[in-house]
Amino acid sequence: MVITTSASLTASATDPTGAELGIIDILMCSTVPPIVPDLLFRTDIGSIPETIAALTAPPMLMTAAVLAGMRDQRSGVIINVASDAGKTATPGESIIGAAMAAIIMFSRTVAMEAKRDGIRVNVLTPSLIAGTETSARVLKEGFSAKLFAKAASMASLGVADPADLAALAVFLASPAARRLTGQAISVNGGISAA
């Protein structure tokens, strides 16, 4: 069974009724920042804990929820989606970057813990993804729009789109990637070499 989740599904999937799902072979977990990038001094201090929790809790909870079953079957693939902001310091992404770095380090650590059980854990770290609601939101106005317009201009290979991420996710979930674990792979068209 394959489960793809977002933050809104985390609570229901970690509920005891989640046992009805059966064996989970592949988990892919992605979250979306509840804020747009902006300089820290303009960030509402009260929103920081909520932002960190909204971004980091879902992949951590979902990974913990499927790990025992994957260990029992001695196989499984976990793909968490973070962001290049977790690998490259970027003005305006101090809070988002900290959360994404947490997802990356969490995933790498679980990869080391779970490899003996035949479980692979990797992270996709995109930058700007064309044609998404998040892309439209961050390119709409203000500091965020300037930041990501500049990023898009640096994507010499083209701004990534959802199909680029999907193709890499399919590869990582496949037997062709059987030797890959603990990797954080940038999908950014050349915006950075993170």
N, C-alpha and C positions, 0 to 999 in steps of 0.2 A: 504494500500500500504506500502511496505517496501522499504526503501532507504538505501543502503550501499554506503558510499562515501570515497573518498580519497581527498587529497588536490587539485588534478587536476580538480575535479568536483565541487568544492565549488563555483567558480565564475558563472558557468552556472546554478547551482541549485538555487542560490540566485537572479538570473536575474528575471525580471518580468514574463518571459515566464515560469518560474517554476510553475506558477499558473496552468498550463496545467497538472501538475502531479496529481492534485486532492488531496484528503485527505491522509495525511501521518500518519500511525499508529505507525511505528517504524523507528527510525533513528539510524544507527550505523556509527560512524565516526572514522577513524583511519588515522594517519599521520606517516611518516617515517622520521627520522632525515636526513638532507642533508649532515651531517658530521658523521664521526666515532668518538667514544669516544677517547679523548686524554687529557693530562694534560693542564690546563688552560694557562700556560706560553707558550705552543706551539700552542695555538689557534690564528688564525688570528683575530685580534680585529674587522676588518671590516666585518667578517662573522657573528658576534654575533647577531646583530639586524635581519639579514635575517633568521638565524636559529630559533630565538625566534618566529618571525612572521610566518615562514613556518610551525612550529609545533602547535602554539596556535590559529592562525586565523581560520583554517578550522572548528574545532569543535565549536568554539564560533559563527562563522557566520552561520554554518548549524543549530545549536541549535536555534539561533535567528530567522532563516528563517522558521523553522517548528513550533515554539512555539505558534504563534497566532492561527494557524489551530487546533493544539492539544487542546488549551484552548477552542476554539469554540465547539469542539466535546467532551470536558471534559474527554479526555483520550489520552494516548500516552506513548510511551517508547522511551527514548533516552539512548543509550549506547555509551559512548566515550571510546576510547582506549588510554591509556597513557603508563606508564611504572613504574616498581618498582623504577626507578631512581628518580621519583617524591616523593617517600616516604622514601627512604634510601640513605643517603649520600654515594656516590661511587666515589672514585678518577677517574678522567677522564670524569666524566659526570656532571660537574658543570653547563654547559649551557643547555645540554639536560635535566638534572634533574630539573633545574629551570623552563623550559618550561613545563615539565610533571607535576610538582607541580602546575603550573598555571592551567593546564587542570583539575586536580583533584579538586582544590578549586573552580574553575568556576562551574564544574559539581555539586559539593555538594551544592553550593549556589543556583544554579538553581533548584536543587531538593527541597530545602526548599521553594523557591518562588512558585514552580509549583505544589506542592503536593495537595493543595486545589482544583486544577483543574483536579485532577485524573491523573496527569502526573508523571511518575517515571523516574528518571535520575540516572544512575549508571556508574561506570568506571571500565573497566578491566585494570589491571596493570601487564602485563606480564614482564618477564625478558627476557631470551634467548628463542627463539622459533625455534626449530629444523626444518630444511628443508625449510627455507625461504631465499629469496634473501638477506634480512637484516642480517640474521644469517651468511650466507656465506661471506658477506662484512665485518662484524665486526670480524670474526674469521680468516680473510685472513692474516694479518700481523701486526707487531708493537705492541704498547701498548694495543690497543683494543683486539688483539688476545690473549695476555696474560691475560687480565682482564676477558674476557669471557670464556677462557679455565678454569680458576680458578672457575668461577661461575658455569660452567657445572659440575665440579668435586664436587661441593657442593649440586647439585640437587639429593639428596638421593632417591627421588621418581621418578627420571628420568626427563630429560629436556622436558619441555612442547612442544607440537607440535600444528599445526593449528587446528587439531580436538579437542584438549582440550579447546582452546579458543572458537571454534564454539559451542561446547556443552554448555559451560557456557553462551554464548550469547543467545542461544536458550532458556535456562532456564530463564535468566533475562527478556527476551521478552515475556515469557509465563505467563499465569494466576497463575502458581505455585509460581511465585515471586511477587505476587500482593502486598505484604507487605514490599518489599525491595525498598528503595530509598536512595540516598545520600551515597552509599557505594562505596569504592574503593577496589576491590577484586584482590588480588595477584594470579597470575597463574605462579608459578615458580618452582614447583617440590621440594621445600624445600631450594632453594638457600638462601632465607631470610625469616624472619617472619614479613615482613612489613605489 
